[in-house]
Amino acid sequence: MARGKKPLLENVRIEKIAAEGKSIAYIDDKVLFVPNTVPGDIVDVQVTRKRKSFMEGFVTQIRQLSDLRTTPACLHFGICGGCKWQNLPYEKQLAFKQQEIIDNLQRIGKVKLNGIRPIIGSIRQLYYRNKLEFTFSSKRFLTREEIGAERDIERTPALGFHVPGLFDKVVDINHCYLQDEPSNEIRNFIKTHALNEGLSFYNIREQNGFLRTLIIRTASTGEIMVTIAFGHENIEAREKLLNALVEKFPQITSLMYVINEKLNDTLTDQEIICYHGRDHIFEKMEDLKFKISPKSFYQTNSEQAYNLYSQTRTLAGLTGNEIVYDLYTGTGTIANFIARKAAKVIGVEYVPEAIEDARVNSSINGITNTVFYAGDMKDVLNAGFIEHHGHPDVIITDPPRAGMHPDVIQTILNAAPKRIVYVSCNSATQARDLQLLDAAYKVCAVQPVDMFPHTHHVENIVLLEAK
């Protein structure tokens, strides 16, 4: 195999599942990563990336299908990249996720693991998400098959998902199996209205266009929030679209919009305006209500969120007398969920709007033993903060994918709680942090929870107790 050339490899046998929704084959002394395949497939692979110890490529032809394969539900499978494991039976997905967590904690964390429990699977593997974000694009993504066809293909506008690894390519989605109706109906209505009215879809490269992004939330309470981001203001066109939505979908609880003229799609620093209904919706868990605003974080699988938080509460071992710190509290979901079993809960979160929601969530549920603070965790959580609020008996931490800052870990070690419950959406960074905590804490339980069927993502809860 000459250096620099990207060969077409024939009759490649896929051997096992890898991370990030890919699978692995072995070619001579190299590992070959191939997406949209399962162990046992025999395929031809066009290499797209070649390094000293590994290669990456895509399937050009399937020679033989594996007995493990199952038929994907979605017509967009293999293109949009959202559900990379729809071709793999769900029990196999769960087995791999469980093993990945074990491997990461042992290989990266290098700590002795005790009490590894079976992963808790999702009852629903389709239509399980309560939030989806779609992107408008002036030209839809063309597949390799369309590009290779000997005919002109119309580049119509798209409303859908970004192609993995291609920031300016958007797959036009007809039906998404991730979110219950009326999600698809709303998205398709907006697209049809926009095309009929001649509204411009955003050109991501040129940074212009009227319709930019769409966010749909569907709560377990039946309430619906729709947020549309416009690339510039056009009062007549905007109001005509929003009024059409109100008339067509009277069940929409909260219709929001934002004029986003920035170079990126993030809305956390933008003013989001309520056009119709309330500026929030409610989720429910047990007998608690949670206010969800446009900028709020809430676990996107409501049913599994309950399992995640129930396991967290159980592992915390609360008797009603403990001071609990809930780090990275978000909108205070965990803090309020456990508050009735603790003496006091102190929540800390970076986003001020989320902290306001956390306080509201305590108020509407009649919870009086919580306090919340907004700020950078490594700055807020210090010796003075602990001195003021009292040393925690239990710390619950649910950081972002990057894990905890070393300063935060050191403060936790200095605070010396009896128990730490570490909730993570990235077992690799969780393992790294566990190694730093290993000097003073032992792992007593590991509980994986699958929040995202058909993807490689998995949540994991680790209980640590002082040595």
C-alpha positions as CSV (number, residue, x, y, z in Angstrom):
1,M,0.0,0.0,0.0
2,A,1.9,3.1,-1.2
3,R,2.2,6.0,1.1
4,G,-0.3,8.8,0.5
5,K,-2.7,6.8,-1.7
6,K,-6.2,6.2,-0.5
7,P,-7.1,2.8,-1.8
8,L,-10.4,1.0,-2.3
9,L,-10.4,-2.1,0.0
10,E,-12.5,-5.1,-1.1
11,N,-14.1,-7.8,1.0
12,V,-13.3,-6.2,4.3
13,R,-14.8,-8.1,7.3
14,I,-16.0,-5.9,10.1
15,E,-14.8,-7.4,13.4
16,K,-16.2,-5.3,16.3
17,I,-17.9,-2.1,17.4
18,A,-15.8,1.0,18.1
19,A,-16.5,4.3,19.8
20,E,-18.6,7.1,18.3
21,G,-20.9,4.9,16.3
22,K,-18.1,3.4,14.1
23,S,-17.0,-0.2,13.7
24,I,-13.5,-1.7,13.3
25,A,-11.8,-3.9,10.7
26,Y,-8.1,-4.9,10.6
27,I,-6.1,-4.5,7.5
28,D,-2.5,-5.8,7.9
29,D,-1.1,-3.9,10.9
30,K,-3.7,-1.1,10.7
31,V,-7.1,-0.5,12.3
32,L,-9.8,0.6,9.9
33,F,-12.7,2.6,11.2
34,V,-15.9,2.3,9.1
35,P,-19.3,4.0,10.0
36,N,-22.7,2.4,9.4
37,T,-21.5,-1.2,9.7
38,V,-21.8,-3.9,12.3
39,P,-19.6,-6.9,13.2
40,G,-19.9,-9.6,10.6
41,D,-20.6,-7.3,7.6
42,I,-18.3,-7.9,4.6
43,V,-17.9,-4.7,2.6
44,D,-15.8,-2.7,0.2
45,V,-14.4,0.4,1.8
46,Q,-13.0,3.6,0.2
47,V,-10.3,4.9,2.5
48,T,-10.6,8.6,3.1
49,R,-8.0,9.0,5.8
50,K,-4.7,7.1,6.3
51,R,-2.3,7.4,9.2
52,K,0.5,5.3,10.5
53,S,-1.6,3.1,12.8
54,F,-5.1,3.5,11.5
55,M,-7.3,4.3,8.5
56,E,-10.9,5.7,8.1
57,G,-13.3,5.1,5.2
58,F,-16.8,4.6,4.0
59,V,-18.7,1.7,2.5
60,T,-19.0,1.6,-1.3
61,Q,-20.6,-1.8,-1.6
62,I,-22.0,-4.4,0.9
63,R,-20.9,-7.9,-0.1
64,Q,-22.6,-9.7,2.8
65,L,-24.8,-8.5,5.6
66,S,-24.1,-9.6,9.2
67,D,-26.6,-11.8,11.1
68,L,-26.5,-9.1,13.8
69,R,-28.0,-6.4,11.6
70,T,-31.5,-5.0,12.1
71,T,-33.3,-2.8,9.6
72,P,-33.1,0.9,10.5
73,A,-36.5,2.6,10.9
74,C,-35.3,5.9,9.4
75,L,-35.0,6.6,5.7
76,H,-32.2,9.1,6.6
77,F,-30.1,6.5,8.4
78,G,-26.4,6.7,7.4
79,I,-26.7,10.3,6.2
80,C,-27.7,12.6,9.0
81,G,-25.6,10.8,11.6
82,G,-28.1,11.3,14.4
83,C,-28.9,7.6,15.1
84,K,-25.7,5.7,14.0
85,W,-26.7,2.5,15.7
86,Q,-30.2,2.0,14.2
87,N,-28.8,-1.0,12.3
88,L,-27.7,-2.7,15.6
89,P,-30.1,-4.5,17.9
90,Y,-30.8,-2.5,21.0
91,E,-29.5,-5.3,23.4
92,K,-26.2,-5.2,21.5
93,Q,-26.1,-1.4,21.9
94,L,-26.6,-1.7,25.6
95,A,-23.9,-4.4,26.0
96,F,-21.3,-2.2,24.2
97,K,-22.2,0.9,26.2
98,Q,-21.8,-1.1,29.4
99,Q,-18.4,-2.4,28.3
100,E,-17.2,1.0,27.2
101,I,-17.9,2.4,30.7
102,I,-16.0,-0.4,32.3
103,D,-13.1,0.0,29.9
104,N,-12.9,3.7,30.4
105,L,-13.1,3.6,34.2
106,Q,-10.4,0.9,34.4
107,R,-8.1,2.1,31.6
108,I,-8.2,5.8,32.3
109,G,-9.3,6.0,35.9
110,K,-7.0,3.1,37.0
111,V,-9.1,2.7,40.1
112,K,-10.6,-0.4,41.6
113,L,-14.2,-0.7,40.5
114,N,-16.8,-2.2,42.8
115,G,-20.6,-2.7,42.4
116,I,-20.9,-2.4,38.6
117,R,-24.6,-2.7,37.9
118,P,-26.3,-3.6,34.6
119,I,-27.1,-0.7,32.4
120,I,-30.7,0.6,32.6
121,G,-32.1,0.6,29.1
122,S,-34.7,3.0,27.7
123,I,-38.2,1.7,27.4
124,R,-38.6,3.7,24.2
125,Q,-35.9,3.5,21.6
126,L,-37.8,5.8,19.2
127,Y,-39.6,9.1,19.8
128,Y,-37.9,9.4,23.1
129,R,-36.5,13.0,22.9
130,N,-38.2,16.1,24.2
131,K,-36.1,18.5,22.3
132,L,-34.7,18.8,18.8
133,E,-32.8,21.5,17.0
134,F,-33.1,21.9,13.3
135,T,-31.1,24.1,10.9
136,F,-32.4,25.9,7.7
137,S,-30.1,25.8,4.7
138,S,-30.4,27.4,1.3
139,K,-29.1,24.2,-0.4
140,R,-29.8,20.7,0.9
141,F,-27.0,18.2,1.2
142,L,-26.5,15.8,-1.7
143,T,-25.5,12.2,-1.1
144,R,-22.6,10.5,-2.8
145,E,-25.2,8.6,-4.9
146,E,-26.9,11.7,-6.0
147,I,-23.6,13.4,-6.9
148,G,-22.5,10.3,-8.9
149,A,-25.8,10.1,-10.8
150,E,-25.6,11.2,-14.4
151,R,-28.4,13.7,-14.2
152,D,-29.1,17.2,-12.7
153,I,-30.1,17.2,-9.1
154,E,-32.0,20.2,-7.8
155,R,-30.4,21.8,-4.7
156,T,-33.6,22.7,-3.0
157,P,-33.6,24.4,0.5
158,A,-33.4,22.2,3.5
159,L,-34.7,22.1,7.1
160,G,-33.0,19.3,9.1
161,F,-29.8,18.3,10.7
162,H,-26.1,19.0,10.1
163,V,-24.1,16.3,8.4
164,P,-21.4,15.1,10.9
165,G,-18.1,16.9,10.3
166,L,-19.5,19.3,7.7
167,F,-20.5,22.6,9.3
168,D,-22.3,23.9,6.2
169,K,-24.1,20.8,5.0
170,V,-27.7,20.1,6.1
171,V,-29.7,17.0,5.4
172,D,-33.3,17.8,4.6
173,I,-35.4,15.7,7.0
174,N,-38.8,14.4,6.0
175,H,-39.6,12.3,9.1
176,C,-37.5,12.1,12.3
177,Y,-38.1,9.2,14.6
178,L,-36.6,10.9,17.7
179,Q,-39.5,13.2,18.8
180,D,-43.2,12.6,19.1
181,E,-45.7,14.5,17.0
182,P,-46.5,17.2,16.4
183,S,-42.7,17.7,15.9
184,N,-42.6,16.5,12.3
185,E,-45.9,18.2,11.5
186,I,-44.6,21.6,12.8
187,R,-41.3,21.4,11.0
188,N,-42.8,20.4,7.7
189,F,-45.5,23.1,8.0
190,I,-42.9,25.7,8.6
191,K,-40.8,24.6,5.6
192,T,-43.9,24.4,3.3
193,H,-45.0,27.9,4.4
194,A,-41.5,29.3,3.8
195,L,-41.3,27.8,0.3
196,N,-44.7,29.1,-0.6
197,E,-44.0,32.6,0.7
198,G,-40.5,32.7,-1.0
199,L,-38.7,33.1,2.4
200,S,-35.0,32.8,2.2
201,F,-33.3,29.9,4.0
202,Y,-29.9,30.7,5.7
203,N,-26.7,30.3,3.7
204,I,-24.3,29.1,6.3
205,R,-21.2,29.9,4.3
206,E,-22.3,33.4,3.2
207,Q,-23.9,34.2,6.6
208,N,-27.2,35.5,5.1
209,G,-30.8,34.5,4.9
210,F,-34.0,35.0,6.8
211,L,-34.8,31.6,8.4
212,R,-32.0,30.3,10.5
213,T,-32.8,27.6,13.2
214,L,-35.8,25.9,14.8
215,I,-36.0,24.4,18.2
216,I,-39.0,22.2,19.2
217,R,-39.6,21.0,22.8
218,T,-42.4,18.5,23.6
219,A,-42.8,18.0,27.4
220,S,-44.2,14.9,29.1
221,T,-47.0,17.2,30.3
222,G,-48.2,17.6,26.7
223,E,-47.0,21.2,26.5
224,I,-45.0,22.4,23.4
225,M,-42.5,25.1,22.9
226,V,-41.4,26.3,19.5
227,T,-38.5,28.7,19.1
228,I,-37.5,30.1,15.6
229,A,-34.3,32.0,15.1
230,F,-34.3,34.6,12.2
231,G,-31.1,35.8,10.6
232,H,-32.5,39.4,10.3
233,E,-35.7,41.2,11.1
234,N,-38.6,41.3,8.6
235,I,-41.7,42.1,10.6
236,E,-44.3,41.3,8.0
237,A,-42.8,37.9,7.0
238,R,-42.0,37.0,10.6
239,E,-45.5,37.7,11.9
240,K,-47.2,36.0,9.0
241,L,-45.2,32.8,9.7
242,L,-45.8,33.0,13.5
243,N,-49.5,33.7,13.0
244,A,-49.8,30.8,10.6
245,L,-48.2,28.5,13.2
246,V,-50.7,29.7,16.0
247,E,-53.6,29.1,13.7
248,K,-52.5,25.7,12.5
249,F,-51.2,24.4,15.9
250,P,-53.3,25.9,18.7
251,Q,-51.8,23.3,21.0
252,I,-48.5,25.2,21.0
253,T,-48.0,26.4,24.6
254,S,-45.0,28.7,24.0
255,L,-44.1,30.3,20.7
256,M,-40.8,32.2,20.8
257,Y,-38.6,33.9,18.4
258,V,-35.2,35.5,18.3
259,I,-33.4,37.8,15.8
260,N,-29.9,36.3,15.7
261,E,-27.5,38.4,13.5
262,K,-24.3,36.8,15.0
263,L,-21.9,34.6,13.1
264,N,-22.9,31.5,15.2
265,D,-26.2,29.9,16.2
266,T,-25.9,29.9,20.0
267,L,-28.8,31.7,21.6
268,T,-27.6,31.9,25.3
269,D,-26.6,35.5,24.8
270,Q,-29.6,36.5,22.7
271,E,-33.0,38.0,23.7
272,I,-35.6,35.4,23.1
273,I,-39.1,37.0,22.7
274,C,-42.4,35.4,23.5
275,Y,-44.8,35.9,20.6
276,H,-47.7,33.7,21.8
277,G,-48.6,31.9,25.0
278,R,-46.2,31.6,27.9
279,D,-42.5,32.1,27.9
280,H,-42.0,28.6,29.4
281,I,-43.4,25.1,29.6
282,F,-43.6,22.6,32.4
283,E,-42.1,19.2,32.8
284,K,-43.2,16.9,35.6
285,M,-41.4,14.3,37.6
286,E,-43.1,12.4,40.4
287,D,-45.2,15.2,42.0
288,L,-42.8,17.9,41.1
289,K,-43.2,20.5,38.3
290,F,-40.1,22.0,36.5
291,K,-40.2,25.2,34.6
292,I,-38.4,25.0,31.2
293,S,-37.5,28.3,29.5
294,P,-36.0,28.6,26.0
295,K,-32.4,28.6,27.4
296,S,-33.0,26.0,30.1
297,F,-31.2,22.7,30.1
298,Y,-33.3,19.6,30.8
299,Q,-32.4,16.0,30.1
300,T,-33.7,15.3,26.6
301,N,-35.1,11.9,27.5
302,S,-37.8,12.6,30.1
303,E,-38.5,9.0,31.0
304,Q,-34.8,8.1,31.4
305,A,-34.2,11.3,33.3
306,Y,-36.4,10.0,36.0
307,N,-34.4,6.8,36.2
308,L,-31.2,8.8,36.2
309,Y,-32.3,11.0,39.1
310,S,-33.9,8.2,41.0
311,Q,-30.7,6.3,41.0
312,T,-28.8,9.4,42.0
313,R,-31.1,10.0,44.9
314,T,-30.8,6.4,46.0
315,L,-27.0,6.3,45.8
316,A,-26.7,9.5,47.8
317,G,-28.1,7.6,50.8
318,L,-30.0,10.6,52.2
319,T,-31.7,10.3,55.6
320,G,-33.0,13.9,55.8
321,N,-30.2,15.3,57.9
322,E,-27.6,15.9,55.3
323,I,-26.2,19.1,53.8
324,V,-25.9,18.4,50.0
325,Y,-24.0,20.4,47.4
326,D,-25.4,20.0,43.9
327,L,-22.7,21.1,41.5
328,Y,-23.5,22.1,37.9
329,T,-27.2,22.1,39.0
330,G,-28.6,23.5,35.8
331,T,-32.3,24.4,36.4
332,G,-32.1,22.7,39.8
333,T,-33.7,19.4,38.7
334,I,-31.6,17.1,40.8
335,A,-31.5,19.6,43.7
336,N,-35.2,19.9,43.9
337,F,-35.8,16.2,43.2
338,I,-33.7,15.3,46.3
339,A,-34.5,18.2,48.6
340,R,-37.3,16.5,50.6
341,K,-34.8,13.9,51.7
342,A,-32.1,16.4,52.8
343,A,-31.7,19.1,55.4
344,K,-30.4,21.6,52.9
345,V,-29.3,21.6,49.3
346,I,-27.0,24.2,47.8
347,G,-26.9,24.3,44.0
348,V,-24.2,26.0,41.9
349,E,-24.4,26.6,38.1
350,Y,-22.7,28.8,35.5
351,V,-25.8,30.1,33.6
352,P,-27.7,32.8,35.5
353,E,-31.0,32.1,33.7
354,A,-30.8,28.5,34.7
355,I,-30.3,29.5,38.4
356,E,-33.4,31.7,38.1
357,D,-35.4,28.7,36.8
358,A,-34.0,26.6,39.7
359,R,-35.3,29.1,42.2
360,V,-38.7,29.2,40.5
361,N,-38.8,25.4,40.5
362,S,-38.2,25.4,44.2
363,S,-40.9,28.0,44.7
364,I,-43.6,26.4,42.6
365,N,-43.1,23.1,44.4
366,G,-43.1,24.6,47.9
367,I,-39.5,23.6,48.5
368,T,-37.8,25.9,51.1
369,N,-34.5,24.1,51.9
370,T,-32.6,25.0,48.6
371,V,-30.4,27.9,47.8
372,F,-28.8,28.5,44.3
373,Y,-25.8,30.5,43.1
374,A,-24.7,31.4,39.6
375,G,-21.0,31.6,38.6
376,D,-18.0,29.8,37.4
377,M,-17.7,26.6,39.5
378,K,-14.0,27.0,40.2
379,D,-14.5,30.6,41.4
380,V,-17.8,30.1,43.4
381,L,-16.9,26.8,45.1
382,N,-14.1,27.9,47.5
383,A,-13.2,27.6,51.1
384,G,-15.2,30.8,52.0
385,F,-18.3,29.4,50.3
386,I,-18.0,26.2,52.2
387,E,-17.4,28.0,55.5
388,H,-20.5,30.0,54.9
389,H,-22.9,27.2,53.9
390,G,-21.4,24.4,56.0
391,H,-19.3,21.4,55.1
392,P,-21.3,19.1,52.7
393,D,-22.1,15.6,53.9
394,V,-22.8,14.6,50.2
395,I,-21.7,16.2,47.0
396,I,-23.6,15.5,43.8
397,T,-21.8,16.6,40.6
398,D,-23.2,16.5,37.1
399,P,-20.6,18.4,35.0
400,P,-20.5,19.0,31.2
401,R,-18.7,16.6,28.9
402,A,-15.4,18.1,29.7
403,G,-15.6,17.0,33.3
404,M,-14.6,19.0,36.4
405,H,-11.8,21.6,36.6
406,P,-8.9,20.4,38.7
407,D,-9.5,23.3,41.1
408,V,-13.1,22.1,41.7
409,I,-11.8,18.6,42.4
410,Q,-9.3,19.9,44.9
411,T,-12.0,21.9,46.6
412,I,-14.1,18.8,46.8
413,L,-11.2,16.9,48.4
414,N,-10.7,19.7,50.9
415,A,-14.4,19.7,51.7
416,A,-14.2,16.0,52.4
417,P,-17.8,14.9,52.1
418,K,-18.7,11.4,53.2
419,R,-20.1,10.5,49.8
420,I,-19.8,11.9,46.2
421,V,-22.3,10.9,43.6
422,Y,-20.8,11.7,40.2
423,V,-23.2,11.8,37.2
424,S,-21.5,12.0,33.8
425,C,-22.4,12.0,30.1
426,N,-18.7,11.2,29.3
427,S,-17.2,8.2,31.1
428,A,-13.7,9.1,29.8
429,T,-13.5,12.5,31.5
430,Q,-15.4,11.0,34.5
431,A,-12.6,8.3,34.7
432,R,-10.0,11.0,34.6
433,D,-11.6,12.8,37.5
434,L,-12.0,9.6,39.5
435,Q,-8.3,9.1,39.3
436,L,-7.8,12.5,40.9
437,L,-10.3,11.6,43.6
438,D,-8.8,8.2,44.2
439,A,-6.4,9.4,46.9
440,A,-9.3,9.9,49.3
441,Y,-12.3,8.0,47.8
442,K,-13.2,4.5,46.7
443,V,-15.7,3.6,44.0
444,C,-18.6,1.7,45.6
445,A,-21.2,1.6,42.8
446,V,-21.4,2.2,39.1
447,Q,-24.8,2.6,37.4
448,P,-24.9,3.2,33.6
449,V,-28.2,4.7,32.3
450,D,-28.9,4.8,28.5
451,M,-30.5,8.1,27.7
452,F,-29.8,8.0,24.0
453,P,-30.8,4.8,22.1
454,H,-29.2,4.3,18.7
455,T,-26.3,6.5,19.6
456,H,-22.9,5.9,21.3
457,H,-23.8,8.3,24.1
458,V,-24.5,7.0,27.6
459,E,-24.9,8.5,31.1
460,N,-23.1,7.0,34.1
461,I,-23.5,7.4,37.8
462,V,-20.6,6.6,40.2
463,L,-20.9,6.5,44.0
464,L,-17.7,7.3,45.9
465,E,-17.2,7.0,49.6
466,A,-14.5,8.3,51.8
467,K,-11.7,5.7,52.4
